[in-house]
Amino acid sequence: FLDKLQQRRAKLNQQINRELRLRSGAENLYRASSNQKVKETVALELSFVNSNLQLLKEELEELNSSMNVYQTESETVSVPMIPLGLKETKEIDMTVPLQDFISEHYSEDASLYLNEIRDFMELRQAMRTPSRNEAGQELLKEYYNQLYFLDQRFFSPHRSLGIHFHWYDSLTGVPSVQRALAFEKGSVLFNIGALYTQIGARQDRLTLTGIQNAIDAFQRAAGAFLYLQENFSHAPSLDMSSPALSMLVRLMVAQVQECVCEKVILNMQNNDLNVLLQAAQEAARVSDVYSLVLQAMSVPLLKDYVPFSWISMVQVKTHHFRALAHYYTAVALSMSDEDEDEGGEIKALIQVHTRRPEKLNLHDPEDMRRLGLSHLRKAIIRHEEALRLHGVCKMLRKMDILQEVLSHAHACSLEKYSEIDQEDDFCEVAEAPEIQSHTQQKPDITTPDFSGVRVTDIFHRLGPLSVFAARNRWVRRHACLVRGEAGLGLTLRGDSPVLVAGVLPGGCAAEAGLREGDYIVAVNGADCRWAEHAEVVHALKSSTERGLELDVITLQSHEVQPVHMSTRVQKFVPEPKETHKCATLNRPGPVYYFESWTRARAEPRNVKNVLPGTDADLKDGPEPSREDTDPTGPDRHIFHSKLLNR
């Protein structure tokens, strides 16, 4: 059923894209035309298109609100969680762009790499529909890791590859298209978080194992969204904007806190007052964090973006868990006289409130009973408000499990109220204080671990990445060496590929044109780009009287040096009046390349935006333009990441 749901979402996304294109064309025609009759016809067509768009978006919102299909398949009764649907993407044929780049940049026969290109495209196609388990997570992470190699191999700062990545907004279906690989990586990272929400929602939370699995899944989802928020900027779609990601992180943290509360309730013993008070404080904590989620959903940018069913569910949970906090406190008050440690009991009952109860003596059993009644009144009011909000939302009304949970909790509070109420008690009871929220297990947001999924570079046959990368330029030369009395006259260093460390002046190697810094890529026609040092030395020593034929490459000067652990990145920034400045940027990590600016498409490539505090934030460099900071501005297509070459 989940596969059918995703297929329906994909079809709706395509229909929404079609209607948006029709509307854009009609609006352009309306503005360009001066004929009044044409304008009237176009205006009528626009009304039909807008009507169709509204219907499609409502249908997509209904699919996004289908929380039941993601819940556990068992017959257990628990409050449904809010999952997130995956971002959809279009299939991309990368064959021609990658073949062209292989031919032009690597000077290789591109037809020999058809299998590698096909493997990569099949991997991308598979990650569009991952299974809802750890195997699906590994598939997404495998593709994410392969994007690092694809970026290093084919995305040159000197030219555009011409591949456009199409992704649809997870909630609205609005399409976004970019050539930046960072957009592809960010979208995959978003789906990693979304898939974790679905895994967490389907756990059986009436068992300790199921609760712990749900906690782990929601913590990982929060980590993925937080990682995306901190490392990517200028998102073209609203679901990947900073406010939306911040809201999703808060939502995942709230669902973790809800699971923690459920674990305490599951372990509860009938006569354990301390556990009852702990459950009350945990429930109050859940209510508080859902209140923060509601605030995040109410910001102007998201107010009309977040599905109404999500907002209603968060409101329902805010009142439901606040009611549970008062209910468990009332239960603890009603049974407190059964506890032997009266002094510790009174202290615990006082500390569970945000303030000391007024005009009540907790040493008096009658006052404790009245305080319990006051808490139950608050609990019943909150339960009734939760049921009212549940009835207002069409999608929540379809959730029989939620209706059953809310009704059962309401009935328990009414039953307890009837149990401790006395008909002849006409004393007016002061309003009960609120419950002090507290948790004994704070959420531990887990950052995605991509190193756990080991991958092999699909295009490894192109050569070692430290040399054979898109940002490097080189010249390939052929040299013939005949061993002389002093040998070949060169020294070698390193592996894969082996480097010419030194050339003896007047020796055979020098006469053949070899230079220090050349890389040996073939010996007598045998490829040795991946050969170890000893293998190349053995091949050179095995030369006959006819000599050796070597293929070597010489790296040319370029803007970005080969990837090494201690590399400094050099960027030359064109400036007006034919002057140039050289900026030396330190690499913050061992092997990551941090892109801390946004590059304009137009030539020359000027630095247009510099992230404050990074190495690119030059003291005497050009002032950054702020036009890129507007996600709706002319350069909204530029989506960059700090971890572009993860």
Stockholm file with secondary structure:
# STOCKHOLM 1.0

chainA/1-646         FLDKLQQRRAKLNQQINRELRLRSGAENLYRASSNQKVKETVALELSFVNSNLQLLKEELEELNSSMNVYQTESETVSVPMIPLGLKETKEIDMTVPLQDFISEHYSEDASLYLNEIRDFMELRQAMRTPSRNEAGQELLKEYYNQLYFLDQRFFSPHRSLGIHFHWYDSLTGVPSVQRALAFEKGSVLFNIGALYTQIGARQDRLTLTGIQNAIDAFQRAAGAFLYLQENFSHAPSLDMSSPALSMLVRLMVAQVQECVCEKVILNMQNNDLNVLLQAAQEAARVSDVYSLVLQAMSVPLLKDYVPFSWISMVQVKTHHFRALAHYYTAVALSMSDEDEDEGGEIKALIQVHTRRPEKLNLHDPEDMRRLGLSHLRKAIIRHEEALRLHGVCKMLRKMDILQEVLSHAHACSLEKYSEIDQEDDFCEVAEAPEIQSHTQQKPDITTPDFSGVRVTDIFHRLGPLSVFAARNRWVRRHACLVRGEAGLGLTLRGDSPVLVAGVLPGGCAAEAGLREGDYIVAVNGADCRWAEHAEVVHALKSSTERGLELDVITLQSHEVQPVHMSTRVQKFVPEPKETHKCATLNRPGPVYYFESWTRARAEPRNVKNVLPGTDADLKDGPEPSREDTDPTGPDRHIFHSKLLNR
#=GR chainA/1-646 SS CHHHHHHHHHHHHHHHHHHHHHHHHHHHHHHHCCCHHHHHHHHHHHHHHHHHHHHHHHHHHHHHTCCGGGSCSSSCCCCCCCCCCCCCBCCCCCHHHHHHHHHHHSCCCGGGGHHHHHHHHHHHHHHTSCCSSHHHHHHHHHHHHHHHHHHHHHCCTTSCCCCCEEEECTTTCCEEEESCHHHHHHHHHHHHHHHHHHHHHTSCTTSHHHHHHHHHHHHHHHHHHHHHHHHEESCSSGGGSHHHHHHHHHHHHHHHHHHHHHHHHHTCCTTCHHHHHHHHHHHHHHHHHHHHHHHHHTSTTTTTTSCHHHHHHHHHHHHHHHHHHHHHHHHHHHHGGGCSCHHHHHHHHHHTBSSCCTTCCTTSHHHHHHHHHHHHHHHHHHHHHHHHHHHHCHHHHTCHHHHHHHHHHHHHHHHHHHHHCCTTCCCCCCCCCCBCCCCSSCCCCCCCCGGGSCCCCTTGGGCCTTTSSTTCCEEEEEEEECCBTTBTCEEEECSSSEEEEEECTTSHHHHHTCCTTCEEEEETTEECTTCCHHHHHHHHHTCBTTBEEEEEEEECCCSSCCCCTTCCEEEEEECSTTCEEEEEECCSSSSCCCCCEEECSSSSCCEEEECTTSTTCCTTSCCCCSGGGCTTSTTTTCCEETTTTC
#=GC SS_cons         CHHHHHHHHHHHHHHHHHHHHHHHHHHHHHHHCCCHHHHHHHHHHHHHHHHHHHHHHHHHHHHHTCCGGGSCSSSCCCCCCCCCCCCCBCCCCCHHHHHHHHHHHSCCCGGGGHHHHHHHHHHHHHHTSCCSSHHHHHHHHHHHHHHHHHHHHHCCTTSCCCCCEEEECTTTCCEEEESCHHHHHHHHHHHHHHHHHHHHHTSCTTSHHHHHHHHHHHHHHHHHHHHHHHHEESCSSGGGSHHHHHHHHHHHHHHHHHHHHHHHHHTCCTTCHHHHHHHHHHHHHHHHHHHHHHHHHTSTTTTTTSCHHHHHHHHHHHHHHHHHHHHHHHHHHHHGGGCSCHHHHHHHHHHTBSSCCTTCCTTSHHHHHHHHHHHHHHHHHHHHHHHHHHHHCHHHHTCHHHHHHHHHHHHHHHHHHHHHCCTTCCCCCCCCCCBCCCCSSCCCCCCCCGGGSCCCCTTGGGCCTTTSSTTCCEEEEEEEECCBTTBTCEEEECSSSEEEEEECTTSHHHHHTCCTTCEEEEETTEECTTCCHHHHHHHHHTCBTTBEEEEEEEECCCSSCCCCTTCCEEEEEECSTTCEEEEEECCSSSSCCCCCEEECSSSSCCEEEECTTSTTCCTTSCCCCSGGGCTTSTTTTCCEETTTTC
//
